[in-house]
Amino acid sequence: MNARHSMARTACLMAPLVALLLAGCGPSQKQLAEQQADVQQQAKDAAANAQARNYVQARDAGQYELAQNYAKQLLHDAPDSVAAREVKTTLDDTNVKADEARDKRRLAALWTYNTELLDGGGDNNVVYSASIYATPDPNFNGDQVPVRLVLRRHPKWGRSAYLVLDHGQFDCPPGCKLSVQFDDKPPQMMASTKSDQNKQAMFIDDEATVREALDKIRAITVQTSVDGQPRTLTFDVGGFDRAQLERKMP
């Protein structure tokens, strides 16, 4: 009994010591915090690297707006990362090209293309047209009547370029001319003729010059007069899609 009692007493005395030794073998709270921080940093770096890869892939595919979005997210989440520094080396170029893509899409959306099937059907009885509204003139204080520039292919009347008002009339007596300017080049005086059928329309007689210029310019500025008031009409034509006007019925 005495031996068993002695062994039990010894075990009881050693238990706290064993527990203390075992505790000393595990990581401290500081070490646990450091390990957790390392894991979090690794995850953050992995996410940053993934964003950088997405950025590069989007750039290589010519999707500059998408690449710009990836870069913005990366610079927000991990601005000091190695991945962020690498992305910054091409970000200025990406931003420029993303802006160009947005502007190209904006200009293209300004145009409207229509197809009108005349009696009889077939490709020889189709009217194709492309039209665009003039941008509002901030310096004009009167009734700023909306004006469209229209290019038309008609099976009987041929090709035409004309201006058309939503309401009102152009001031254009017989023999009148319009000042037409392509971008910042010197204005040209072009003969114009009011429509016999539509009082709100005025033809630009030199249709070919206008049509052929559209692939090379961003803006057409026309000086005219509407209901006795001088008007400066600017058309942002840079998004013109010639294929839409020259297409044929399937």
C-alpha positions in Angstrom: 0.0 0.0 0.0 2.8 2.4 0.9 4.5 1.8 -2.5 1.4 2.4 -4.4 0.6 5.5 -2.4 4.1 6.8 -3.0 3.8 6.2 -6.8 0.4 7.9 -6.9 1.8 10.8 -4.9 4.8 11.1 -7.4 2.4 11.0 -10.4 0.3 13.8 -8.9 3.4 15.9 -8.4 4.7 15.3 -11.9 1.5 16.0 -13.8 1.8 19.8 -13.6 5.4 19.6 -14.7 4.5 17.4 -17.7 1.7 19.8 -18.7 4.1 22.7 -18.4 6.7 21.0 -20.6 4.1 20.1 -23.2 2.9 23.7 -23.2 6.4 24.8 -23.8 6.7 22.7 -26.9 3.7 24.4 -28.7 3.7 27.7 -30.5 3.3 30.9 -28.5 0.4 33.3 -29.1 2.9 35.6 -31.0 4.0 32.7 -33.2 0.4 31.8 -33.9 -0.4 35.4 -34.9 2.7 35.5 -37.1 1.7 32.2 -38.8 -1.8 33.5 -39.4 -0.4 36.7 -40.9 1.8 34.8 -43.2 -1.1 32.7 -44.4 -3.2 35.8 -45.0 -0.3 37.5 -46.9 0.2 34.5 -49.1 -3.5 34.5 -49.9 -3.4 38.2 -50.7 -0.3 37.8 -52.9 -2.0 34.9 -54.7 -5.1 37.0 -55.4 -2.9 39.9 -56.6 -1.0 37.6 -58.9 -4.3 36.3 -60.3 -5.5 39.8 -60.9 -2.2 40.7 -62.7 -2.6 37.6 -64.9 -6.1 38.6 -65.8 -4.8 42.1 -66.6 -2.1 40.8 -68.9 -4.5 38.4 -70.7 -7.1 41.2 -71.2 -4.4 43.5 -72.6 -3.1 40.8 -75.0 -6.7 40.3 -76.2 -7.1 44.0 -76.9 -9.7 44.3 -74.1 -8.3 47.4 -72.6 -11.4 48.5 -70.7 -11.5 45.1 -69.0 -7.7 45.3 -68.3 -8.3 48.7 -66.8 -10.9 47.3 -64.4 -8.5 44.5 -63.3 -5.8 47.0 -62.7 -8.1 49.3 -60.6 -9.1 46.3 -58.4 -5.5 45.2 -58.0 -4.3 48.7 -57.0 -7.1 49.0 -54.5 -6.6 45.6 -52.9 -2.8 45.3 -53.0 -1.2 48.6 -54.0 2.2 47.7 -52.6 2.4 44.3 -54.1 5.0 43.1 -56.7 2.1 42.4 -59.0 0.9 46.0 -58.7 4.3 47.3 -59.5 4.4 45.2 -62.7 1.0 46.3 -63.8 1.9 49.9 -63.3 4.5 49.7 -66.0 1.9 49.4 -68.8 -1.1 51.0 -67.0 -0.7 54.4 -68.7 -0.9 52.8 -72.1 -3.9 50.7 -71.0 -5.7 53.8 -69.8 -5.2 55.7 -73.1 -6.4 52.7 -75.1 -9.4 52.2 -72.8 -10.4 55.8 -73.3 -10.0 55.4 -77.0 -12.2 52.3 -77.0 -14.9 54.1 -75.0 -14.8 57.1 -77.4 -15.0 54.8 -80.4 -18.1 53.1 -79.0 -19.7 56.5 -78.1 -19.1 57.8 -81.6 -20.5 54.7 -83.2 -23.6 54.9 -81.1 -24.4 58.4 -82.5 -25.2 56.9 -86.0 -28.5 55.3 -87.0 -28.7 53.0 -90.0 -32.0 52.2 -91.7 -33.2 49.9 -94.4 -36.5 50.6 -96.2 -38.0 48.1 -98.6 -39.9 49.7 -101.4 -42.8 48.2 -103.3 -41.7 45.3 -105.5 -39.1 43.9 -103.1 -35.6 42.7 -104.0 -32.3 44.3 -103.5 -33.0 46.8 -106.3 -35.9 48.2 -104.3 -34.2 49.0 -101.0 -33.3 52.4 -99.6 -30.3 52.4 -97.3 -29.6 55.4 -95.1 -27.2 56.6 -92.3 -28.1 59.5 -90.1 -26.6 61.4 -87.2 -27.8 64.3 -85.1 -25.8 67.5 -84.7 -24.4 68.0 -81.2 -26.1 70.8 -79.1 -24.5 74.2 -79.6 -23.7 75.7 -76.1 -23.4 79.2 -77.7 -26.8 79.2 -79.3 -29.6 80.8 -77.2 -32.6 80.4 -79.5 -34.8 77.5 -80.5 -32.1 74.8 -81.0 -34.1 72.7 -83.4 -32.6 69.2 -83.7 -30.9 68.7 -87.1 -29.8 65.4 -88.7 -27.2 64.8 -91.4 -28.5 62.0 -93.7 -26.7 59.9 -96.3 -29.0 57.9 -98.5 -28.8 55.3 -101.3 -32.0 55.2 -103.3 -32.6 52.7 -106.1 -34.2 55.4 -108.3 -32.8 58.7 -107.1 -29.2 57.6 -106.4 -27.0 58.9 -103.6 -27.9 61.9 -101.5 -26.5 63.9 -98.6 -28.9 66.2 -96.9 -29.8 68.0 -93.7 -33.3 67.6 -92.2 -34.9 69.6 -89.3 -37.3 68.2 -86.8 -39.4 71.3 -87.5 -39.0 74.7 -89.1 -37.3 75.6 -92.4 -33.8 76.3 -93.7 -33.2 79.7 -95.1 -31.9 78.7 -98.6 -33.0 80.7 -101.6 -32.1 79.4 -105.1 -28.4 79.3 -105.5 -27.6 79.3 -101.8 -24.4 77.7 -100.5 -23.4 76.2 -97.2 -20.1 76.5 -95.4 -18.9 72.9 -94.8 -15.8 72.2 -92.8 -14.1 68.9 -92.2 -12.3 68.8 -88.8 -10.0 71.9 -88.7 -9.5 72.2 -92.5 -10.5 75.4 -94.3 -14.3 75.5 -94.9 -15.7 74.8 -98.3 -18.6 76.5 -99.9 -21.0 73.9 -101.2 -24.1 74.4 -103.3 -27.3 73.3 -101.6 -30.9 72.9 -102.7 -34.0 72.8 -100.6 -36.2 69.7 -101.1 -39.3 70.1 -103.2 -41.1 67.5 -101.2 -40.0 68.2 -97.6 -39.7 71.8 -96.5 -37.6 70.7 -93.6 -34.8 69.1 -95.7 -31.9 70.7 -97.6 -29.6 68.8 -100.0 -25.9 69.2 -100.1 -25.3 69.0 -103.8 -21.7 67.7 -103.5 -22.7 64.5 -101.8 -19.6 62.6 -103.0 -17.2 64.9 -101.2 -19.1 64.5 -97.9 -19.4 60.8 -98.2 -15.8 60.2 -99.1 -14.6 62.4 -96.3 -16.3 60.4 -93.6 -13.7 57.7 -93.3 -11.0 60.3 -92.6 -12.5 62.8 -90.2 -14.0 63.1 -86.8 -16.3 66.1 -87.3 -18.3 68.0 -89.9 -19.3 71.6 -89.2 -22.0 73.3 -91.2 -22.9 77.0 -91.1 -26.5 77.6 -92.1 -29.6 79.5 -91.1 -32.9 78.2 -89.8 -36.0 80.4 -89.5 -33.9 83.5 -89.8 -31.4 82.5 -87.1 -27.8 81.5 -88.0 -26.9 78.0 -86.9 -23.6 76.3 -86.4 -24.1 72.5 -86.8 -21.4 70.1 -85.7 -21.7 66.4 -86.4 -19.3 64.0 -84.6 -19.0 61.6 -87.5 -15.9 59.7 -86.4 -17.9 56.5 -85.7 -19.3 56.2 -89.2 -19.6 52.6 -90.4 -19.4 52.6 -94.2 -20.3 48.9 -94.5 -23.7 49.7 -93.0 -24.5 52.1 -95.8 -23.0 50.0 -98.6 -24.5 46.7 -97.5 -27.0 44.7 -99.6 -30.1 42.7 -98.6 -29.3 39.1 -97.7 
